[in-house]
Amino acid sequence: MHETYVRGNNPSGSVLIIALLILALSTITGIVVAKMTMNEIRASSNIANHKMAYYAAESARNYVAQRPDLYGPENMDPSAPLEYESPEGALGPDQSFDGSVQYLDEGEVPRGSGFEVGVFKAYKYKMICNGYGPSGAHSHIEAGFYRVGY
């Protein structure tokens, strides 16, 4: 007697292979989606940290505006800028600022400032504001301004 075997006629074996392929594709898709989600979370967290640092630097700018002793007659030496730091409790627990105010020179008041040219002087300053946020985020702002005097 001669027996012949027919291959590929076993439906349960092919279903097993197809099920394994679908399982592998689903696993790979899940891993890719999880990695993309983690990258998005990291990116949005980074953006939030840098915004907090920027807002801290903006707070430093406002702090200087409220402190005339930083840009008054005591600060008239271009080689010795005055340093400042954020006061205790001024910002959130992960935020702080520091910087300096440097006298540059004096000149005429700008046209359109409302002050009479030749009578008043404009004392020019440069402020540097550094803001710090969570996870080492840092922001740096430089701005020029003037105060008017005689």
ChimeraX commands (.cxc) that place a marker at each C-alpha (Angstrom):
marker #1 position 0.00,0.00,0.00 radius 0.5
marker #1 position 1.14,3.38,-0.87 radius 0.5
marker #1 position 0.13,6.36,1.32 radius 0.5
marker #1 position 0.29,9.96,0.23 radius 0.5
marker #1 position 0.24,12.95,2.55 radius 0.5
marker #1 position -1.22,16.20,1.43 radius 0.5
marker #1 position 0.37,19.25,2.99 radius 0.5
marker #1 position -1.44,22.55,3.58 radius 0.5
marker #1 position -4.71,20.86,4.18 radius 0.5
marker #1 position -4.54,21.46,7.95 radius 0.5
marker #1 position -6.62,24.59,8.74 radius 0.5
marker #1 position -5.72,24.70,12.46 radius 0.5
marker #1 position -1.99,25.15,11.69 radius 0.5
marker #1 position -2.49,28.10,9.34 radius 0.5
marker #1 position -4.85,29.80,11.82 radius 0.5
marker #1 position -2.14,29.55,14.48 radius 0.5
marker #1 position 0.44,31.23,12.21 radius 0.5
marker #1 position -1.98,34.00,11.22 radius 0.5
marker #1 position -2.88,34.58,14.89 radius 0.5
marker #1 position 0.82,34.86,15.80 radius 0.5
marker #1 position 1.44,37.35,12.98 radius 0.5
marker #1 position -1.52,39.50,14.09 radius 0.5
marker #1 position -0.29,39.35,17.70 radius 0.5
marker #1 position 3.24,40.42,16.65 radius 0.5
marker #1 position 1.89,43.32,14.55 radius 0.5
marker #1 position -0.37,44.44,17.41 radius 0.5
marker #1 position 2.56,44.34,19.86 radius 0.5
marker #1 position 4.81,46.36,17.54 radius 0.5
marker #1 position 2.02,48.91,16.96 radius 0.5
marker #1 position 1.47,49.23,20.72 radius 0.5
marker #1 position 5.18,49.78,21.39 radius 0.5
marker #1 position 5.42,52.46,18.67 radius 0.5
marker #1 position 2.33,54.29,19.98 radius 0.5
marker #1 position 3.66,54.14,23.57 radius 0.5
marker #1 position 7.03,55.60,22.51 radius 0.5
marker #1 position 5.35,58.39,20.53 radius 0.5
marker #1 position 3.16,59.22,23.53 radius 0.5
marker #1 position 6.18,59.37,25.86 radius 0.5
marker #1 position 7.99,61.71,23.45 radius 0.5
marker #1 position 4.95,64.00,23.32 radius 0.5
marker #1 position 4.72,64.06,27.12 radius 0.5
marker #1 position 8.44,64.90,27.40 radius 0.5
marker #1 position 8.13,67.67,24.81 radius 0.5
marker #1 position 5.12,69.27,26.49 radius 0.5
marker #1 position 6.84,69.03,29.89 radius 0.5
marker #1 position 9.93,70.74,28.43 radius 0.5
marker #1 position 7.78,73.52,27.01 radius 0.5
marker #1 position 6.07,74.04,30.37 radius 0.5
marker #1 position 9.44,74.16,32.20 radius 0.5
marker #1 position 10.84,76.72,29.78 radius 0.5
marker #1 position 7.69,78.84,30.06 radius 0.5
marker #1 position 8.13,78.88,33.84 radius 0.5
marker #1 position 11.75,80.01,33.40 radius 0.5
marker #1 position 10.66,82.72,30.96 radius 0.5
marker #1 position 7.99,83.96,33.38 radius 0.5
marker #1 position 10.62,84.04,36.14 radius 0.5
marker #1 position 12.85,86.22,33.92 radius 0.5
marker #1 position 9.86,88.48,33.20 radius 0.5
marker #1 position 9.31,88.73,36.95 radius 0.5
marker #1 position 12.92,89.88,37.27 radius 0.5
marker #1 position 12.24,92.61,34.72 radius 0.5
marker #1 position 9.24,93.81,36.74 radius 0.5
marker #1 position 11.27,93.53,39.95 radius 0.5
marker #1 position 13.88,95.94,38.54 radius 0.5
marker #1 position 11.17,98.42,37.54 radius 0.5
marker #1 position 9.93,98.47,41.15 radius 0.5
marker #1 position 13.42,98.97,42.62 radius 0.5
marker #1 position 14.69,102.50,41.77 radius 0.5
marker #1 position 17.75,101.89,43.96 radius 0.5
marker #1 position 19.00,99.59,41.17 radius 0.5
marker #1 position 18.93,102.36,38.57 radius 0.5
marker #1 position 19.17,105.54,40.64 radius 0.5
marker #1 position 22.05,107.88,41.40 radius 0.5
marker #1 position 23.84,105.09,43.32 radius 0.5
marker #1 position 24.30,103.20,40.05 radius 0.5
marker #1 position 26.22,105.64,37.84 radius 0.5
marker #1 position 29.47,103.68,37.34 radius 0.5
marker #1 position 29.56,101.76,34.00 radius 0.5
marker #1 position 32.20,99.36,35.34 radius 0.5
marker #1 position 30.19,98.26,38.41 radius 0.5
marker #1 position 26.73,96.87,37.62 radius 0.5
marker #1 position 24.41,96.22,40.56 radius 0.5
marker #1 position 23.40,92.58,41.07 radius 0.5
marker #1 position 20.04,91.38,42.40 radius 0.5
marker #1 position 18.32,88.09,43.27 radius 0.5
marker #1 position 14.74,87.03,43.73 radius 0.5
marker #1 position 13.43,87.62,47.24 radius 0.5
marker #1 position 12.50,84.58,49.31 radius 0.5
marker #1 position 9.01,83.34,48.42 radius 0.5
marker #1 position 8.55,85.73,45.49 radius 0.5
marker #1 position 7.99,82.91,42.99 radius 0.5
marker #1 position 6.95,79.26,42.97 radius 0.5
marker #1 position 9.05,76.56,44.64 radius 0.5
marker #1 position 10.90,75.64,41.42 radius 0.5
marker #1 position 11.40,79.20,40.14 radius 0.5
marker #1 position 13.92,81.93,40.84 radius 0.5
marker #1 position 15.60,84.86,39.12 radius 0.5
marker #1 position 18.72,86.96,39.27 radius 0.5
marker #1 position 20.51,89.49,37.13 radius 0.5
marker #1 position 22.19,92.86,37.00 radius 0.5
marker #1 position 21.55,96.49,36.11 radius 0.5
marker #1 position 24.43,98.34,34.45 radius 0.5
marker #1 position 24.69,102.08,33.85 radius 0.5
marker #1 position 25.77,102.80,30.26 radius 0.5
marker #1 position 25.90,106.57,29.71 radius 0.5
marker #1 position 23.82,109.74,29.60 radius 0.5
marker #1 position 22.40,111.58,26.65 radius 0.5
marker #1 position 19.48,113.60,25.41 radius 0.5
marker #1 position 15.98,112.48,26.20 radius 0.5
marker #1 position 14.33,110.73,23.24 radius 0.5
marker #1 position 12.02,112.81,21.08 radius 0.5
marker #1 position 8.40,112.19,21.89 radius 0.5
marker #1 position 9.17,111.31,25.52 radius 0.5
marker #1 position 7.35,114.38,26.81 radius 0.5
marker #1 position 10.49,115.94,28.31 radius 0.5
marker #1 position 12.19,119.05,26.96 radius 0.5
marker #1 position 15.39,118.30,25.06 radius 0.5
marker #1 position 18.35,120.21,26.50 radius 0.5
marker #1 position 16.77,120.63,29.92 radius 0.5
marker #1 position 16.51,116.98,30.93 radius 0.5
marker #1 position 18.99,114.12,30.51 radius 0.5
marker #1 position 18.36,110.47,29.79 radius 0.5
marker #1 position 20.45,108.10,31.89 radius 0.5
marker #1 position 20.74,104.85,29.94 radius 0.5
marker #1 position 20.88,101.42,31.55 radius 0.5
marker #1 position 21.02,97.80,30.53 radius 0.5
marker #1 position 19.36,95.11,32.60 radius 0.5
marker #1 position 20.07,91.41,32.41 radius 0.5
marker #1 position 17.34,89.13,33.75 radius 0.5
marker #1 position 17.88,85.40,34.22 radius 0.5
marker #1 position 14.94,83.17,35.05 radius 0.5
marker #1 position 15.22,79.60,36.29 radius 0.5
marker #1 position 12.54,76.92,36.19 radius 0.5
marker #1 position 12.18,73.23,36.99 radius 0.5
marker #1 position 14.54,70.61,35.55 radius 0.5
marker #1 position 17.29,73.14,34.85 radius 0.5
marker #1 position 15.24,75.32,32.49 radius 0.5
marker #1 position 16.80,78.75,31.97 radius 0.5
marker #1 position 15.68,81.95,30.26 radius 0.5
marker #1 position 17.74,85.07,29.60 radius 0.5
marker #1 position 16.35,88.54,28.84 radius 0.5
marker #1 position 18.39,91.66,28.11 radius 0.5
marker #1 position 16.66,95.02,27.91 radius 0.5
marker #1 position 17.72,98.62,27.67 radius 0.5
marker #1 position 15.92,101.47,29.39 radius 0.5
marker #1 position 16.50,105.02,30.53 radius 0.5
marker #1 position 15.51,107.20,33.43 radius 0.5
marker #1 position 15.01,110.92,33.08 radius 0.5
marker #1 position 16.71,113.44,35.35 radius 0.5
marker #1 position 18.52,116.78,35.38 radius 0.5
marker link #1:1,2 radius 0.2
marker link #1:2,3 radius 0.2
marker link #1:3,4 radius 0.2
marker link #1:4,5 radius 0.2
marker link #1:5,6 radius 0.2
marker link #1:6,7 radius 0.2
marker link #1:7,8 radius 0.2
marker link #1:8,9 radius 0.2
marker link #1:9,10 radius 0.2
marker link #1:10,11 radius 0.2
marker link #1:11,12 radius 0.2
marker link #1:12,13 radius 0.2
marker link #1:13,14 radius 0.2
marker link #1:14,15 radius 0.2
marker link #1:15,16 radius 0.2
marker link #1:16,17 radius 0.2
marker link #1:17,18 radius 0.2
marker link #1:18,19 radius 0.2
marker link #1:19,20 radius 0.2
marker link #1:20,21 radius 0.2
marker link #1:21,22 radius 0.2
marker link #1:22,23 radius 0.2
marker link #1:23,24 radius 0.2
marker link #1:24,25 radius 0.2
marker link #1:25,26 radius 0.2
marker link #1:26,27 radius 0.2
marker link #1:27,28 radius 0.2
marker link #1:28,29 radius 0.2
marker link #1:29,30 radius 0.2
marker link #1:30,31 radius 0.2
marker link #1:31,32 radius 0.2
marker link #1:32,33 radius 0.2
marker link #1:33,34 radius 0.2
marker link #1:34,35 radius 0.2
marker link #1:35,36 radius 0.2
marker link #1:36,37 radius 0.2
marker link #1:37,38 radius 0.2
marker link #1:38,39 radius 0.2
marker link #1:39,40 radius 0.2
marker link #1:40,41 radius 0.2
marker link #1:41,42 radius 0.2
marker link #1:42,43 radius 0.2
marker link #1:43,44 radius 0.2
marker link #1:44,45 radius 0.2
marker link #1:45,46 radius 0.2
marker link #1:46,47 radius 0.2
marker link #1:47,48 radius 0.2
marker link #1:48,49 radius 0.2
marker link #1:49,50 radius 0.2
marker link #1:50,51 radius 0.2
marker link #1:51,52 radius 0.2
marker link #1:52,53 radius 0.2
marker link #1:53,54 radius 0.2
marker link #1:54,55 radius 0.2
marker link #1:55,56 radius 0.2
marker link #1:56,57 radius 0.2
marker link #1:57,58 radius 0.2
marker link #1:58,59 radius 0.2
marker link #1:59,60 radius 0.2
marker link #1:60,61 radius 0.2
marker link #1:61,62 radius 0.2
marker link #1:62,63 radius 0.2
marker link #1:63,64 radius 0.2
marker link #1:64,65 radius 0.2
marker link #1:65,66 radius 0.2
marker link #1:66,67 radius 0.2
marker link #1:67,68 radius 0.2
marker link #1:68,69 radius 0.2
marker link #1:69,70 radius 0.2
marker link #1:70,71 radius 0.2
marker link #1:71,72 radius 0.2
marker link #1:72,73 radius 0.2
marker link #1:73,74 radius 0.2
marker link #1:74,75 radius 0.2
marker link #1:75,76 radius 0.2
marker link #1:76,77 radius 0.2
marker link #1:77,78 radius 0.2
marker link #1:78,79 radius 0.2
marker link #1:79,80 radius 0.2
marker link #1:80,81 radius 0.2
marker link #1:81,82 radius 0.2
marker link #1:82,83 radius 0.2
marker link #1:83,84 radius 0.2
marker link #1:84,85 radius 0.2
marker link #1:85,86 radius 0.2
marker link #1:86,87 radius 0.2
marker link #1:87,88 radius 0.2
marker link #1:88,89 radius 0.2
marker link #1:89,90 radius 0.2
marker link #1:90,91 radius 0.2
marker link #1:91,92 radius 0.2
marker link #1:92,93 radius 0.2
marker link #1:93,94 radius 0.2
marker link #1:94,95 radius 0.2
marker link #1:95,96 radius 0.2
marker link #1:96,97 radius 0.2
marker link #1:97,98 radius 0.2
marker link #1:98,99 radius 0.2
marker link #1:99,100 radius 0.2
marker link #1:100,101 radius 0.2
marker link #1:101,102 radius 0.2
marker link #1:102,103 radius 0.2
marker link #1:103,104 radius 0.2
marker link #1:104,105 radius 0.2
marker link #1:105,106 radius 0.2
marker link #1:106,107 radius 0.2
marker link #1:107,108 radius 0.2
marker link #1:108,109 radius 0.2
marker link #1:109,110 radius 0.2
marker link #1:110,111 radius 0.2
marker link #1:111,112 radius 0.2
marker link #1:112,113 radius 0.2
marker link #1:113,114 radius 0.2
marker link #1:114,115 radius 0.2
marker link #1:115,116 radius 0.2
marker link #1:116,117 radius 0.2
marker link #1:117,118 radius 0.2
marker link #1:118,119 radius 0.2
marker link #1:119,120 radius 0.2
marker link #1:120,121 radius 0.2
marker link #1:121,122 radius 0.2
marker link #1:122,123 radius 0.2
marker link #1:123,124 radius 0.2
marker link #1:124,125 radius 0.2
marker link #1:125,126 radius 0.2
marker link #1:126,127 radius 0.2
marker link #1:127,128 radius 0.2
marker link #1:128,129 radius 0.2
marker link #1:129,130 radius 0.2
marker link #1:130,131 radius 0.2
marker link #1:131,132 radius 0.2
marker link #1:132,133 radius 0.2
marker link #1:133,134 radius 0.2
marker link #1:134,135 radius 0.2
marker link #1:135,136 radius 0.2
marker link #1:136,137 radius 0.2
marker link #1:137,138 radius 0.2
marker link #1:138,139 radius 0.2
marker link #1:139,140 radius 0.2
marker link #1:140,141 radius 0.2
marker link #1:141,142 radius 0.2
marker link #1:142,143 radius 0.2
marker link #1:143,144 radius 0.2
marker link #1:144,145 radius 0.2
marker link #1:145,146 radius 0.2
marker link #1:146,147 radius 0.2
marker link #1:147,148 radius 0.2
marker link #1:148,149 radius 0.2
marker link #1:149,150 radius 0.2
view
